[in-house]
């Protein structure tokens, strides 16, 4: 486990370096944060010099890296506030959104997997497959824009203004995250559940005329650990998808903060968000792996760290 944590830290720093390189060579500039796109060249150079952005790439990254290793992520180039303070203000909103969507995905995937098993080769199974894979074929940003157009503009069913304090504002972002990931998560849950149903001990239970409900509970208990382990392994990609959806719906979370920081080249915020996101995903993966091993001791033999 310690080796896995060290690898996660290394991946986090490599990710921040690649991100910093892209930001460094991008045309964005914090000097345009005021909304005026016609700033003079002298003004832009003066702003960059005052903020230390005129230094070479490796020098700037080295300064940030040494501070980050001490737990100091610096200050935002846009607002001048502490980066940690800014992230803390929005972290809870993102956590509520991501955990809500992930919880619905988890239970819905298991429910639909059992439903497909008991209705194999029927219209119900084909309908579930058709709907889930059609949404999976579309990127989350496309689904989000479709929902904005339908529910926010045509029907005016939900307000698209930034009302993160209201539960109502969570409906569309959660729905987009669930629909865009449901097909792949359902496929994984279905594979584990189908494999468990094919085990000899399960077939023996059918021979003993055990109730279907009891057999389903035993299958769920046997396959739950593997399903949880997979969900934990996708934590980072799911987090990045959450950031994209947040920016589309103007949700006051880390996603909209990340987008704004990228647009105006606020690299202390961008690097801190990326670094902490990778570490959070690693922690979530570790936690899910531990839960999976507790539920299914057979998974312990696959541990090599």
C-alpha positions as CSV (number, residue, x, y, z in Angstrom):
1,X,0.0,0.0,0.0
2,X,2.9,2.4,0.8
3,X,4.4,1.7,-2.6
4,X,1.1,2.5,-4.3
5,X,0.8,5.8,-2.4
6,X,4.4,6.8,-3.5
7,X,3.5,6.0,-7.1
8,X,0.4,8.1,-6.8
9,X,2.4,11.0,-5.6
10,X,4.9,10.6,-8.5
11,X,2.0,10.5,-11.0
12,X,0.5,13.6,-9.4
13,X,3.8,15.6,-9.8
14,X,4.2,14.3,-13.4
15,X,0.7,15.4,-14.2
16,X,1.3,18.8,-12.8
17,X,4.5,19.2,-14.8
18,X,2.8,18.3,-18.1
19,X,-0.1,20.6,-17.2
20,X,2.3,23.5,-16.4
21,X,4.1,23.0,-19.7
22,X,0.8,23.3,-21.6
23,X,-0.2,26.4,-19.6
24,X,3.3,28.0,-20.1
25,X,3.0,27.8,-23.9
26,X,-0.7,28.7,-24.1
27,X,-1.8,32.1,-25.3
28,X,-3.8,32.7,-22.1
29,X,-2.7,35.4,-19.8
30,X,-3.7,36.6,-16.3
31,X,-3.4,40.2,-17.6
32,X,-6.7,39.7,-19.5
33,X,-8.6,38.8,-16.3
34,X,-10.1,42.2,-16.2
35,X,-12.1,41.4,-19.3
36,X,-10.2,43.8,-21.6
37,X,-8.7,41.9,-24.5
38,X,-6.7,44.8,-25.9
39,X,-4.1,45.3,-23.2
40,X,-0.9,46.8,-24.4
41,X,2.2,44.7,-24.7
42,X,4.0,46.7,-22.1
43,X,1.2,46.3,-19.6
44,X,1.2,42.5,-20.1
45,X,4.9,42.3,-19.7
46,X,4.7,44.4,-16.5
47,X,2.1,42.1,-15.0
48,X,4.1,39.0,-15.9
49,X,7.2,40.5,-14.3
50,X,5.4,41.4,-11.1
51,X,4.0,37.9,-10.8
52,X,7.2,36.2,-11.7
53,X,5.8,34.7,-14.9
54,X,8.6,36.0,-17.0
55,X,11.0,33.4,-15.6
56,X,12.0,30.3,-17.6
57,X,9.6,27.3,-17.5
58,X,11.7,25.0,-15.3
59,X,12.5,27.8,-12.9
60,X,8.9,28.6,-12.3
61,X,8.0,25.0,-11.9
62,X,10.9,24.4,-9.5
63,X,9.7,27.3,-7.3
64,X,6.2,25.9,-7.2
65,X,7.4,22.3,-6.6
66,X,9.5,23.1,-3.6
67,X,6.7,25.1,-2.0
68,X,4.2,22.3,-2.7
69,X,6.4,19.7,-1.1
70,X,6.1,21.9,2.1
71,X,2.3,22.0,1.8
72,X,2.4,25.6,0.5
73,X,0.4,25.9,-2.8
74,X,0.8,29.6,-3.0
75,X,-1.7,32.3,-3.8
76,X,-4.1,32.8,-6.8
77,X,-2.8,35.1,-9.4
78,X,-6.4,36.3,-10.0
79,X,-7.7,37.0,-6.6
80,X,-4.6,37.0,-4.4
81,X,-6.2,34.6,-2.0
82,X,-4.7,31.5,-0.6
83,X,-5.1,28.6,-3.1
84,X,-6.0,26.2,-0.2
85,X,-8.7,28.6,1.0
86,X,-10.3,28.9,-2.5
87,X,-10.3,25.1,-2.9
88,X,-11.8,24.6,0.5
89,X,-14.7,26.9,-0.3
90,X,-15.7,24.8,-3.3
91,X,-14.6,21.3,-2.4
92,X,-17.8,20.4,-0.5
93,X,-20.0,21.3,-3.5
94,X,-18.0,19.0,-5.8
95,X,-17.9,16.3,-3.2
96,X,-21.7,16.4,-2.9
97,X,-22.2,16.2,-6.7
98,X,-19.6,13.4,-7.3
99,X,-20.7,11.2,-4.4
100,X,-24.4,11.7,-5.3
101,X,-23.8,10.6,-8.9
102,X,-21.5,7.8,-7.9
103,X,-23.9,6.4,-5.3
104,X,-26.8,6.4,-7.8
105,X,-24.5,4.8,-10.4
106,X,-23.4,2.1,-8.0
107,X,-26.9,1.0,-6.9
108,X,-28.5,1.5,-10.4
109,X,-25.8,-0.6,-12.1
110,X,-26.3,-3.5,-9.7
111,X,-30.1,-3.3,-10.0
112,X,-30.0,-3.3,-13.8
113,X,-27.4,-6.1,-13.9
114,X,-29.8,-8.3,-11.9
115,X,-32.7,-7.2,-14.0
116,X,-30.9,-8.1,-17.2
117,X,-29.9,-11.5,-15.8
118,X,-33.5,-12.4,-14.9
119,X,-34.8,-11.1,-18.2
120,X,-32.2,-12.4,-20.5
121,X,-33.0,-12.3,-24.2
122,X,-36.1,-10.3,-23.7
123,X,-37.3,-6.9,-24.7
124,X,-36.3,-5.5,-21.3
125,X,-32.7,-6.5,-21.6
126,X,-32.5,-5.1,-25.2
127,X,-34.1,-1.8,-24.1
128,X,-31.7,-1.3,-21.2
129,X,-28.7,-2.0,-23.5
130,X,-30.0,0.3,-26.2
131,X,-30.6,3.2,-23.9
132,X,-27.4,3.0,-21.8
133,X,-25.1,2.5,-24.8
134,X,-26.7,5.4,-26.7
135,X,-25.9,7.8,-23.9
136,X,-22.5,6.2,-23.5
137,X,-21.8,7.0,-27.2
138,X,-22.1,10.7,-26.5
139,X,-19.4,12.6,-24.6
140,X,-20.6,14.1,-21.2
141,X,-20.3,17.6,-22.6
142,X,-22.7,16.8,-25.4
143,X,-25.3,15.3,-23.1
144,X,-24.9,18.3,-20.7
145,X,-25.5,20.8,-23.6
146,X,-28.5,18.8,-24.7
147,X,-30.0,18.9,-21.2
148,X,-29.3,22.7,-21.0
149,X,-31.1,23.2,-24.3
150,X,-34.1,21.0,-23.4
151,X,-34.6,21.5,-19.7
152,X,-33.1,25.0,-19.3
153,X,-34.2,26.8,-22.4
154,X,-37.0,25.1,-24.2
155,X,-39.0,23.9,-21.2
156,X,-37.5,26.2,-18.6
157,X,-37.9,23.3,-16.2
158,X,-34.8,23.9,-14.1
159,X,-32.9,27.1,-13.5
160,X,-29.4,27.2,-14.9
161,X,-28.2,30.0,-12.7
162,X,-25.6,29.3,-10.0
163,X,-27.8,28.1,-7.1
164,X,-25.5,25.5,-5.6
165,X,-27.2,26.0,-2.2
166,X,-30.4,24.4,-3.6
167,X,-30.8,20.7,-4.1
168,X,-32.7,21.4,-7.3
169,X,-29.5,22.6,-9.0
170,X,-28.0,19.1,-8.6
171,X,-30.6,17.3,-10.7
172,X,-29.2,17.9,-14.2
173,X,-25.5,17.6,-13.3
174,X,-26.1,14.3,-11.5
175,X,-28.3,13.0,-14.3
176,X,-25.6,13.8,-16.9
177,X,-22.9,12.0,-14.9
178,X,-25.1,9.0,-14.3
179,X,-26.2,8.6,-17.9
180,X,-22.8,9.2,-19.4
181,X,-21.2,6.5,-17.2
182,X,-24.0,4.0,-16.7
183,X,-23.3,1.7,-19.7
184,X,-19.7,0.9,-18.8
185,X,-20.4,0.5,-15.1
186,X,-23.4,-1.6,-15.8
187,X,-21.3,-3.8,-18.1
188,X,-18.7,-4.4,-15.4
189,X,-21.3,-5.1,-12.7
190,X,-23.1,-7.4,-15.2
191,X,-19.9,-9.4,-15.9
192,X,-19.1,-10.0,-12.2
193,X,-22.7,-10.9,-11.4
194,X,-23.1,-13.2,-14.4
195,X,-19.7,-14.9,-13.5
196,X,-20.9,-15.5,-10.0
197,X,-24.2,-17.0,-11.2
198,X,-22.2,-19.5,-13.3
199,X,-20.2,-20.7,-10.2
200,X,-20.8,-24.4,-9.2
201,X,-21.9,-23.5,-5.7
202,X,-24.6,-21.2,-7.1
203,X,-25.9,-24.0,-9.4
204,X,-26.0,-26.3,-6.4
205,X,-28.2,-23.8,-4.6
206,X,-30.7,-24.0,-7.5
207,X,-30.6,-27.8,-7.3
208,X,-31.5,-27.5,-3.7
209,X,-34.5,-25.3,-4.6
210,X,-33.4,-22.3,-2.7
211,X,-35.5,-19.2,-3.1
212,X,-34.3,-16.9,-5.9
213,X,-34.2,-13.9,-3.5
214,X,-31.7,-15.7,-1.2
215,X,-29.6,-16.7,-4.2
216,X,-29.5,-13.1,-5.4
217,X,-28.4,-11.9,-2.0
218,X,-25.6,-14.5,-2.0
219,X,-24.5,-13.6,-5.5
220,X,-24.5,-9.9,-4.6
221,X,-22.4,-10.6,-1.5
222,X,-19.9,-12.6,-3.5
223,X,-19.5,-10.2,-6.4
224,X,-19.8,-6.9,-4.4
225,X,-16.1,-6.7,-3.6
226,X,-15.0,-6.8,-7.2
227,X,-17.6,-4.2,-8.2
228,X,-16.5,-1.8,-5.5
229,X,-12.8,-2.3,-6.5
230,X,-13.7,-1.3,-10.0
231,X,-15.6,1.8,-9.0
232,X,-12.6,2.9,-6.9
233,X,-10.3,2.3,-9.8
234,X,-12.2,4.8,-12.0
235,X,-12.2,7.6,-9.4
236,X,-9.8,9.9,-11.2
237,X,-11.6,9.7,-14.6
238,X,-14.9,10.2,-12.9
239,X,-13.6,13.2,-11.1
240,X,-12.4,14.8,-14.3
241,X,-15.8,14.1,-15.9
242,X,-17.4,15.9,-12.9
243,X,-15.3,19.0,-13.5
244,X,-16.4,19.2,-17.1
245,X,-20.1,18.8,-16.1
246,X,-19.7,21.5,-13.4
247,X,-18.4,24.0,-15.9
248,X,-21.3,23.4,-18.3
249,X,-24.0,23.9,-15.6
250,X,-22.2,26.8,-13.9
251,X,-22.1,24.8,-10.7
252,X,-20.0,26.4,-8.0
253,X,-17.5,23.6,-7.6
254,X,-13.9,22.8,-8.4
255,X,-14.7,22.3,-12.1
256,X,-15.8,25.8,-12.8
257,X,-12.8,27.1,-10.7
258,X,-10.4,24.9,-12.8
259,X,-11.9,26.2,-16.1
260,X,-11.6,29.8,-15.1
261,X,-8.0,29.3,-13.8
262,X,-7.0,27.6,-17.1
263,X,-8.5,30.4,-19.2
264,X,-6.6,33.1,-17.3
265,X,-3.4,31.0,-16.8
266,X,-3.7,31.0,-13.0
267,X,-1.3,28.2,-12.7
268,X,-1.0,28.0,-8.9
269,X,-4.7,27.1,-8.7
270,X,-4.6,24.7,-11.7
271,X,-1.6,22.8,-10.4
272,X,-2.9,22.5,-6.9
273,X,-6.3,21.3,-8.1
274,X,-4.7,18.7,-10.4
275,X,-2.3,17.5,-7.7
276,X,-4.9,17.2,-5.0
277,X,-7.4,15.6,-7.4
278,X,-4.9,12.8,-8.2
279,X,-4.2,12.3,-4.5
280,X,-7.9,12.2,-3.7
281,X,-8.6,9.7,-6.4
282,X,-5.7,7.6,-5.1
283,X,-7.1,7.7,-1.6
284,X,-10.6,6.7,-2.9
285,X,-9.1,3.8,-4.8
286,X,-7.2,2.7,-1.7
287,X,-10.4,2.9,0.4
288,X,-12.5,1.0,-2.1
289,X,-9.8,-1.6,-2.4
290,X,-9.8,-2.1,1.4
291,X,-13.6,-2.4,1.5
292,X,-13.5,-4.9,-1.4
293,X,-10.9,-7.1,0.4
294,X,-13.0,-7.0,3.6
295,X,-16.1,-8.1,1.7
296,X,-14.2,-10.7,-0.4
297,X,-11.1,-12.1,1.3
298,X,-10.2,-13.9,-2.0
299,X,-9.1,-10.6,-3.4
300,X,-6.2,-10.4,-0.9
301,X,-4.2,-12.9,-2.8
302,X,-4.0,-10.4,-5.7
303,X,-2.3,-7.8,-3.5
304,X,1.3,-7.1,-4.4
305,X,1.9,-3.9,-2.5
